[in-house]
Amino acid sequence: MNPVAGPFPRDTYRFPKGRFSIVSVYSFTSAAIVASTIFSLLLFLSLDDNPLMQWLFGALAVIFEAGKFYAWYEFGERRAHGNYTGAASALGFYLILALISIGGSIGGINSATNAAQSEQQQGQAKVAAYDRQIEAIEQQIALNNEAAERYIELDRIATGVARLQQENTQLRKEQQQLALTRDSLPAVAQGSVLGLISNLANTLGVSTDQAQSWLVIFLSVLLDLFAAFFVGVIGEEQRFRHWYHHPHSDPLNATAPATSSETQTTSGQATSLPETPNDETLGFPYTDIKTALAAKTIRCSKKAVSTEYALSQDTVDNLFTQLQKEGLVAKKPNHHYHWVG
């Protein structure tokens, strides 16, 4: 199929994304959704120790995450079809769920960061404990040396000094053994996240806890924006593919200015279709729609036609008005349409 111009001014020479791009987009989206869900689960599962409540809270976290991304996808769909009221309601619903999700992600990331800090602190505490024992032995040796000097002054070298020297020798052995044990402990490595937090604290001139809080909030918001972006990319690609394979459809309520009649209809300057409409002047497959309605392959309703051919509400209204003029459809008392042609 040759490149075609249509309702996307910047997409005049655009083609649908290839297999590699589609696989990459879906992979990124899935990874972001899974990561966001896992972080939310970490928070919701910690709310109660009862297994039943954990299952319920876990299911709630998954529902919130799935609903959030579907609401964002629905926002793009409604905005593309010109339903701005519906788009605003979908956006509001998404923002509420996004706040819950960001809160869950903050709790999950913060929990993982605290676990890394706790492990590092435990290693440092072990080293500090050995250092204190070695220092205590050193102080005892110093006290023994002072006592030995007093014994020397009192001319009791044979009785006191010899005993203190033996005691100091034993203390030195214990001190060396403690030092060997301390040095054989695994090195306390600072993780990359902890290093980043430390650098941020030094750069911004804030405490480590404050730097950790800002970093966790930033990562949580970034994760949600990342996932929302790729969900939006998927929705836009699906709409573009539908338009690409149905060039006369009008998902964004804009068509190429082929004729003056078509331009007037698109801009809202004309409120009715021509007396003898055709596909070229209308900008959508009018004949195909009549054929499909006659064959009953689609339901005779404005919503069904709008969904199938991606038409705006004004275009569908004008279409059914023309079909009524031609005597092909009629309106029931309940305001539903049926085919009579």
Secondary structure, DSSP 8 states (H G I E B T S, - for coil): ------S-GGGTT-----HHHHHHHHHHHHHHHHHHHHHHHHHHHTT---HHHHHHHHHHHHHHHHHHHHHHHHHHHHHHTT-HHHHHHHHHHHHHHHHHHHHHHHHHHHHHHHHHHHHHHHHHHHHHHHHHHHHHHHHHHHHHHHHHHHHHHTT-IIIIIHHHHHHHHHHHHHHHHHHHHHHHS------HHHHHHHHHHHHHT--HHHHHHHHHHHHHHHHHHHHHHHHHHHHHHHHHHHHHHSTT--TTS-----SHHHHHHHHTS--S--SS--HHHHSS-HHHHHHHHHHTSS-SSHHHHHHHHT--HHHHHHHHHHHHHTTSEEE-TTS-EEE--
